[in-house]
Amino acid sequence: MDSRERKYRDPEKIRVYFLPGKDTVTMMELFDRQTFLRHIVAALGRGVLVAVILPLIPVLLFSIPLTPTLALIGSGLLIEYGAAPVGIALGLSPLFVFYVLICTETGIFLGLYDIFDTIGHTWEPVMRFLEKSRLYVHQSATIEKYGILALVPCEILLGVYVNAPASWVLGWREEHALLVTMAAYCIALIITIYLSIGLLQFSVPGLVLP
């Protein structure tokens, strides 16, 4: 093993790059297999807790129908805010639909971000790719101009399955990226819920929603 390879593997030797006018870009240390598995399990557990378990708590507390809720959760995991019409059509209240889909989106983001972060800390080729990508992207005029706010149109147009990995690759902090992502998602979700209610009431005159 040459000195350069030892430098990657030694947790005490982490390479740091200083970009003009920007935060430092740090070369991450590698995880061993046990640490990798522990982080993957933790990431999946956190994602499932937020995306699936939290939406089911009101079902138990307020006797909300389980089957429509599970259908909404499954739809939210697949089509994100596009699942709002599913929940409304199944007779769930707009407020509950909003709550469930916020939980699913947050859970997806947290799980994906943590999984990608764990992978980046485990495989040296991925770590080197990440290092080069961050150095290149932070020199981009578009990123320089819009920064983390570029996640807003990305979330609305492409969704969290693009936003979470992009946030990780670009080196944005998880909590900051999550905040921007969810702000954009809330806007799209509220609009979708109102459109769904309007369309349903137009199709079924006199319909009273829960």
Secondary structure in CASP SS format (residue, H / E / C, confidence):
PFRMAT SS
TARGET T0000
AUTHOR 0000-0000-0000
METHOD secondary structure of the structure
MODEL  1
M C 1.00
D C 1.00
S H 1.00
R H 1.00
E H 1.00
R H 1.00
K H 1.00
Y H 1.00
R H 1.00
D C 1.00
P C 1.00
E C 1.00
K C 1.00
I C 1.00
R C 1.00
V E 1.00
Y E 1.00
F E 1.00
L C 1.00
P C 1.00
G C 1.00
K C 1.00
D C 1.00
T E 1.00
V E 1.00
T E 1.00
M C 1.00
M C 1.00
E C 1.00
L C 1.00
F C 1.00
D C 1.00
R H 1.00
Q H 1.00
T H 1.00
F H 1.00
L H 1.00
R H 1.00
H H 1.00
I H 1.00
V H 1.00
A H 1.00
A H 1.00
L H 1.00
G H 1.00
R H 1.00
G H 1.00
V H 1.00
L H 1.00
V H 1.00
A H 1.00
V H 1.00
I H 1.00
L H 1.00
P H 1.00
L H 1.00
I H 1.00
P H 1.00
V H 1.00
L H 1.00
L H 1.00
F H 1.00
S C 1.00
I C 1.00
P C 1.00
L H 1.00
T H 1.00
P H 1.00
T H 1.00
L H 1.00
A H 1.00
L H 1.00
I H 1.00
G H 1.00
S H 1.00
G H 1.00
L H 1.00
L H 1.00
I H 1.00
E H 1.00
Y H 1.00
G H 1.00
A H 1.00
A H 1.00
P H 1.00
V H 1.00
G H 1.00
I H 1.00
A H 1.00
L C 1.00
G C 1.00
L C 1.00
S C 1.00
P H 1.00
L H 1.00
F H 1.00
V H 1.00
F H 1.00
Y H 1.00
V H 1.00
L H 1.00
I H 1.00
C H 1.00
T H 1.00
E H 1.00
T H 1.00
G H 1.00
I H 1.00
F H 1.00
L H 1.00
G H 1.00
L H 1.00
Y H 1.00
D H 1.00
I H 1.00
F H 1.00
D H 1.00
T H 1.00
I H 1.00
G H 1.00
H C 1.00
T C 1.00
W C 1.00
E H 1.00
P H 1.00
V H 1.00
M H 1.00
R H 1.00
F H 1.00
L H 1.00
E H 1.00
K H 1.00
S H 1.00
R H 1.00
L H 1.00
Y H 1.00
V H 1.00
H C 1.00
Q C 1.00
S C 1.00
A H 1.00
T H 1.00
I H 1.00
E H 1.00
K H 1.00
Y H 1.00
G H 1.00
I H 1.00
L H 1.00
A H 1.00
L H 1.00
V H 1.00
P H 1.00
C H 1.00
E H 1.00
I H 1.00
L H 1.00
L C 1.00
G C 1.00
V H 1.00
Y H 1.00
V H 1.00
N H 1.00
A H 1.00
P H 1.00
A H 1.00
S H 1.00
W H 1.00
V H 1.00
L C 1.00
G C 1.00
W C 1.00
R C 1.00
E H 1.00
E H 1.00
H H 1.00
A H 1.00
L H 1.00
L H 1.00
V H 1.00
T H 1.00
M H 1.00
A H 1.00
A H 1.00
Y H 1.00
C H 1.00
I H 1.00
A H 1.00
L H 1.00
I H 1.00
I H 1.00
T H 1.00
I H 1.00
Y H 1.00
L H 1.00
S H 1.00
I H 1.00
G H 1.00
L H 1.00
L H 1.00
Q H 1.00
F H 1.00
S H 1.00
V C 1.00
P C 1.00
G C 1.00
L C 1.00
V C 1.00
L C 1.00
P C 1.00
END
